[in-house]
Amino acid sequence: MKKEVLITTPYVTLGQLLKMENVIASGGQAKWFLREKTVYLNDEPENRRGKKLYDGDVVRVPEVGLFFIKAQ
């Protein structure tokens, strides 16, 4: 699945993105999810839930989808 994610703030964290897109049920699950699964930010592995995502970033969650960050 490819999806454009619109943000109204300068950035969103990786943990917030996972929750917004219903990859995880709550923000508290982000740490566990990122420890168990490999998530890619701009084709580089990323496991920090607080990593800031900006306009133009691409997040790939294997078996879930591809998310394009777009500022409004």
C-alpha positions as CSV (number, residue, x, y, z in Angstrom):
1,M,0.0,0.0,0.0
2,K,1.3,3.5,-0.9
3,K,-0.1,6.4,1.1
4,E,0.5,10.1,1.3
5,V,0.4,11.3,4.9
6,L,-0.5,15.0,5.3
7,I,1.0,16.8,8.3
8,T,0.1,20.3,9.5
9,T,3.1,20.7,11.8
10,P,6.8,21.1,10.8
11,Y,7.4,17.4,11.6
12,V,5.8,14.2,13.0
13,T,7.7,11.5,15.0
14,L,8.0,8.0,13.7
15,G,5.9,6.8,16.7
16,Q,3.2,9.3,15.9
17,L,3.1,8.2,12.3
18,L,2.7,4.5,13.2
19,K,-0.2,5.4,15.5
20,M,-1.8,7.8,13.0
21,E,-1.7,5.1,10.3
22,N,-3.0,2.4,12.6
23,V,0.1,0.3,12.3
24,I,0.1,0.2,16.1
25,A,-2.9,0.6,18.5
26,S,-1.3,3.0,21.0
27,G,1.8,5.2,21.2
28,G,3.1,2.9,24.0
29,Q,3.5,0.1,21.5
30,A,5.9,2.0,19.2
31,K,9.0,1.0,21.2
32,W,8.1,-2.7,21.1
33,F,7.1,-2.5,17.4
34,L,10.4,-0.8,16.3
35,R,12.4,-3.3,18.4
36,E,10.7,-6.3,16.7
37,K,10.3,-5.0,13.2
38,T,12.6,-3.3,10.7
39,V,11.2,0.1,9.5
40,Y,13.0,2.1,6.8
41,L,13.2,5.9,6.6
42,N,14.4,7.0,3.2
43,D,15.8,3.4,2.6
44,E,17.8,3.4,5.8
45,P,16.8,1.2,8.8
46,E,15.3,3.3,11.6
47,N,14.3,2.2,15.1
48,R,13.9,5.5,17.1
49,R,10.3,6.2,17.8
50,G,11.1,9.9,18.4
51,K,12.8,10.3,15.0
52,K,11.4,13.4,13.4
53,L,9.9,13.0,9.9
54,Y,9.7,16.0,7.6
55,D,8.0,16.9,4.3
56,G,9.5,14.6,1.6
57,D,10.5,11.8,3.9
58,V,9.5,8.2,2.9
59,V,8.8,5.5,5.5
60,R,8.5,1.9,4.5
61,V,7.0,-0.6,6.9
62,P,7.4,-4.1,5.5
63,E,4.2,-6.0,5.2
64,V,2.2,-2.8,5.9
65,G,3.1,-0.2,3.3
66,L,4.9,2.9,2.1
67,F,4.1,6.3,3.5
68,F,5.1,9.6,1.9
69,I,5.2,12.6,4.3
70,K,3.7,15.7,2.8
71,A,3.3,19.1,4.6
72,Q,0.0,21.0,4.0
